[in-house]
Amino acid sequence: MDLISKLSDDDLIKAYGEVIKEFKKRGIIRSKNLLGDLGEYLAINQYCSTIGLPNLQPAPIGTKNIDAISVKGERYSIKSTTGKVTGVFTDLMSRILKNRNYKNLNIL
């Protein structure tokens, strides 16, 4: 990572664009929600690589309130946040309590 710290500001900005393009090419991010897509990618990979956890696949883009689906059809909602921001979960928790279709909640 020392290579990144040696980049000029302009080169760092250009590198960011190239990294985003590569994320899209590899299917790591699928929308304009970078943080959400990264969280979903990490959670799905963790589930798929952990013995005893179900294999997940990303839900189709645009699927409301569902981010991943197990091979058994179980629905997963995966939420990501940065820092100590917790307000993002207020609306999520109210939706979960109203709509008990969630079997699993993953918070990254």
Secondary structure, 3 states (H helix, E strand, C coil): CHHHHCCCHHHHHHHHHHHHHHHHHHCCCCCCCHHHHHHHHHHHHHHHHCCCCCCEEECCCCCCCCCEEECCCCEEEEECCCCCCCCHHHHHHHHHHHCCCCCEEEEC
